[in-house]
Amino acid sequence: MAVKSGRSIGVGLIGFGTIGTGVVKVLAQNAAVIEQRLGFPLKMVAIADLDTETDRKVDLEGVRFDSDAEGLIAAPDVDIVIELVGGYEVAKRFILAAIAAGKPVVTANKALLALHGKEIFAAAEAAGVDVAFEAAVGGGIPILRSLREGLSANHIDSVLGILNGTTNYVLTEMERTEEDFEVVLKRAQELGYAEADPTFDVDGIDAAHKLALLTAMAFGAELTYEQIPTEGIRQLMPIDFELARDFGYKIKLLGIAKCRREDDGVECIEARVHPTMVAAGSMLANVDAAMNAIEVRGDAVGPTLYYGAGAGEMPTASAVVADLIEIARELQRGGSGPVAPLSYLPHHLVPKPLVGLEELSGRFYLRFTAADEPGVLGRIAGALGDEGVGIQSVVQQGGADSPGSVPIIVLTHEASEAGLAAALARVDDEREVTAPTVVVRIEEGE
């Protein structure tokens, strides 16, 4: 859809919550610099939201504001539609309606794209319009644009990083204060870092949504977040941070994706989300509080790191408006929008073999909770040894995790995930083992 040169580009916003309010603020306070960069104004003309009563404390003079999202999509002065309602079905319906109307869409909805992206991008391709979603991963960090454009000459070898600010805040505070998970999570909720229902964040689901998009962008691999092995942080305790420090590590919730190229040319994809120990002196280890950081390794460029605020009203609004500017520039030029939204042309975005977790190997931090009785440690060591899991060091501390039980911490040599799983199945069946074993994988870096 080309727009006549010389006039402003009209923007319609569906969803006037925190991020939507930020978008209105950015468009207003940076209107001059945006026009200087574009050569024409970018103007908010309509907003739709079910809540039309709350005062968002922004100037809406000249902006239509009601609850009619369908009317907004159909309006002739709306050239670009922003979807910020979140969720699945309603958001999907609005996005597909905008595409059917020939209007490009900007969204921050990583959950929707991670589950229904294939359908949405296919509809956009058929209609010849763009769907942009920089704000879906990393908040204000331009990670998707970097993968799509700045690193497009590379075979990407790996993408890994801290993708969720809530969990990073909780982990940072648990390490700093030595307080339990529940105590720190409650404080995070009081400060607005965590939702009333924190499940998506602390169970790793939000990070898996983002990793699914990053995997598509980096490797051209079509997958949903449900295919990604995912573990959260609820099981971690202060002792884990204390021992990690003693061993020279910090604990972060990482999303990790790697591309393995076999001798026959087949590319296999490894993707996982879980608590991870990283070397205390590494850059990722020193990303604290609610910040995000993503490391991308390319065969030509080598390692690159992208750091910044991964959420929040203004950082996320910054990414939304950046997408608006990119699309608006193409509309005025009469182009078809930015390059392929997932970096690869649609017919090159295909399912690729996934490497199962059981096929991987690495080093592990294990915390057993067992009765303080003679012979228990020997039986644990025996089960590990029988399955090929070698022990590098053992720490047994006094003080009970539960009555009559003590923590036994084991740091392993490199071993297979399959061997570890078999060993832990035996250990956790032991009468003296009073809680499931906690596993934290160690990322050695390259």
C-alpha positions, 0 to 999 in steps of 0.5 A, spaced: 500 500 500 503 506 497 501 512 501 501 519 497 508 523 498 507 529 502 502 527 507 503 524 514 502 517 515 496 515 520 497 510 525 492 507 529 493 503 536 489 498 538 490 497 546 492 503 550 495 500 556 502 501 559 506 500 552 500 503 548 501 510 553 508 509 552 507 509 544 503 516 544 508 519 549 514 517 544 510 520 538 509 526 541 515 528 545 520 526 539 515 528 533 520 533 530 526 528 530 522 523 527 519 528 522 527 530 520 528 522 519 522 521 515 521 527 511 514 527 513 510 527 520 508 520 523 501 521 526 497 518 531 490 518 529 485 513 532 486 509 539 481 503 540 481 500 547 475 497 552 477 502 557 475 509 555 475 512 562 482 511 565 486 518 564 492 516 561 495 523 562 497 524 555 494 529 550 489 526 545 487 532 542 485 530 535 485 523 536 479 519 535 479 514 542 473 509 543 472 502 543 471 500 536 477 496 533 474 494 527 472 501 525 479 503 527 482 498 522 477 500 516 478 507 517 481 510 511 486 515 515 489 509 518 495 507 514 499 502 520 495 498 525 499 497 532 496 491 536 498 491 543 492 488 546 496 482 548 493 474 548 492 470 543 485 470 539 483 477 540 489 479 538 490 474 532 483 477 529 485 484 529 492 483 526 489 478 520 483 483 519 488 489 518 492 485 514 486 483 510 485 490 509 491 491 506 494 495 512 501 493 515 501 491 523 506 493 528 506 488 534 509 486 541 505 480 542 511 475 542 506 469 545 502 470 539 507 470 534 511 464 537 504 460 537 501 463 530 506 466 527 506 462 521 499 463 519 500 471 520 506 471 516 503 467 511 497 472 510 501 478 510 505 475 505 499 474 501 496 481 502 503 484 500 504 487 507 508 487 513 508 485 520 513 488 524 515 486 531 521 488 534 518 490 541 517 482 542 524 480 544 528 484 548 524 490 549 528 496 547 534 492 544 534 492 537 536 485 537 531 482 531 533 488 527 540 486 528 539 479 526 535 481 520 539 486 517 546 487 521 548 480 521 545 478 515 551 476 511 553 471 517 551 463 518 549 464 525 552 459 530 548 461 536 544 465 540 543 465 548 542 470 553 537 473 558 531 474 555 526 475 561 527 481 566 523 479 571 527 472 572 533 476 572 531 481 577 529 475 582 535 471 581 540 478 582 536 479 588 536 472 591 544 472 590 544 479 593 540 478 599 540 471 600 533 471 601 528 465 599 525 465 592 518 467 595 520 473 599 524 476 593 518 474 588 513 478 593 518 484 593 518 484 585 511 484 585 510 490 589 515 494 585 512 492 579 517 487 576 513 481 576 505 480 575 500 478 580 500 471 576 508 470 575 507 464 571 509 465 564 516 469 567 518 464 573 517 458 569 521 460 563 515 460 558 516 468 556 523 466 555 521 460 550 516 465 546 522 469 545 527 464 543 522 461 538 522 467 534 530 468 535 531 461 533 527 463 526 530 469 525 537 466 526 537 459 523 530 459 519 528 454 523 520 453 524 518 451 531 513 453 536 515 455 543 512 448 545 517 444 542 523 448 546 525 444 553 523 449 558 525 450 566 524 455 570 527 458 577 522 456 582 526 450 585 532 455 586 534 456 594 540 461 597 544 455 598 545 455 590 547 462 589 552 461 595 555 455 592 555 458 585 559 463 587 564 459 591 565 455 584 566 461 580 559 462 577 553 466 577 546 463 576 542 466 570 535 464 566 538 463 559 535 462 553 540 458 548 539 456 541 545 453 537 545 450 530 549 444 528 551 443 521 552 435 520 557 433 514 551 431 510 549 439 510 543 438 514 542 443 520 540 441 526 537 446 531 538 445 539 534 450 543 532 450 551 531 455 556 533 453 563 537 456 569 544 456 567 551 457 571 555 462 567 562 464 569 562 470 574 567 474 570 563 473 563 559 479 560 552 475 561 554 474 569 554 481 570 547 483 567 543 484 573 536 487 575 531 487 570 536 488 564 536 483 558 542 481 554 543 477 548 549 474 545 549 472 538 555 469 534 556 469 527 561 465 522 564 472 520 563 477 525 564 472 531 561 474 538 556 480 539 552 482 545 546 486 545 544 489 552 539 494 555 532 494 558 528 488 556 521 491 558 518 497 561 513 503 558 518 507 554 524 502 552 518 497 549 515 503 546 521 505 543 522 499 539 514 499 537 515 506 534 522 504 530 518 499 527 513 504 525 518 509 522 521 503 518 514 501 515 512 509 514 519 510 510 517 504 505 510 506 504 512 513 502 517 510 497 511 505 495 515 499 497 512 493 500 515 494 507 522 492 510 525 485 508 523 479 510 520 479 517 523 473 520 530 474 516 529 468 511 524 469 505 518 465 507 519 459 503 526 458 506 523 458 513 522 450 514 522 445 520 529 443 521 531 437 526 531 438 533 536 436 537 533 432 543 535 434 550 537 427 551 542 428 546 546 433 549 552 433 554 555 438 559 557 439 566 552 440 571 551 442 578 546 438 582 543 439 589 540 433 592 536 433 599 537 427 603 537 424 610 543 425 614 545 418 615 551 414 613 552 411 606 547 416 603 552 419 599 556 413 597 549 410 594 548 417 590 555 417 587 554 410 585 548 411 581 552 417 578 558 413 576 554 407 574 551 412 568 557 415 566 556 421 570 563 423 574 564 427 580 568 433 580 567 435 587 562 434 593 560 439 598 555 436 604 553 442 609 549 442 615 542 445 616 536 442 614 532 443 607 527 439 611 527 436 617 532 431 618 535 432 611 541 436 609 543 438 602 548 434 598 551 438 592 555 435 587 559 438 581 560 433 575 565 432 570 562 433 562 557 427 562 551 426 557 544 428 559 541 421 558 546 418 563 544 424 568 537 423 567 538 415 568 542 416 574 537 421 577 531 417 576 535 412 581 537 417 586 530 420 587 527 413 588 532 412 594 528 412 601 533 417 604 532 422 598 527 427 601 526 431 595 527 431 587 534 433 585 535 440 583 539 441 576 543 447 574 546 446 567 553 449 566 554 453 560 562 453 559 562 459 553 567 458 547 
